[in-house]
Amino acid sequence: MNSPTGEIYRVDWLPGTDVLHGTCHCGAEHAAQDPVEMWEWMLGHPEGHEPPGSTS
């Protein structure tokens, strides 16, 4: 999905499970079974996640 500001969000379904794997435009990753939880996590950027390697 492309956001209005040009960021790219990716959600993959993990076959054989009910798990969604999301990757934010910043490189942070998250797994959830609930699609609403996944999109709230992604669209809540940057609250709730930090890019890999972040020290905050």
C-alpha positions in Angstrom: 0.0 0.0 0.0 1.3 3.5 -0.8 0.3 6.2 1.6 -0.7 9.8 0.5 2.9 10.9 1.4 4.6 8.2 -0.7 5.6 5.8 2.0 5.2 2.1 1.1 3.7 -0.4 3.6 3.8 -4.1 3.0 1.7 -6.8 4.7 2.2 -10.5 3.9 0.2 -13.4 5.1 2.3 -16.3 6.5 0.9 -19.4 4.8 -0.4 -22.1 7.0 -1.0 -19.6 9.9 -3.4 -16.8 10.8 -0.4 -14.4 11.1 0.1 -11.2 9.1 3.7 -9.9 8.8 3.9 -6.2 8.2 6.9 -4.1 7.1 6.8 -0.3 7.5 8.4 2.1 5.2 11.0 2.7 7.9 12.0 -1.0 8.0 10.3 -1.9 11.3 8.5 -5.2 11.3 5.5 -6.5 13.2 3.4 -9.6 13.3 -0.3 -9.8 14.3 -3.3 -12.0 13.7 -5.7 -9.1 13.6 -5.7 -7.0 10.4 -7.0 -3.9 12.3 -4.1 -4.2 14.8 -1.6 -4.4 11.9 -2.9 -1.3 10.1 -3.1 0.7 13.4 0.5 -0.2 14.1 1.6 0.8 10.6 -0.4 4.0 10.4 0.6 5.0 13.9 4.1 5.7 12.8 6.4 6.3 14.6 4.5 5.5 17.8 4.7 1.8 18.8 7.7 0.9 16.7 11.2 1.8 16.0 13.3 1.0 12.9 15.8 -1.9 13.2 19.0 -0.7 14.9 17.3 2.2 16.6 18.6 3.0 20.1 15.6 4.9 21.4 
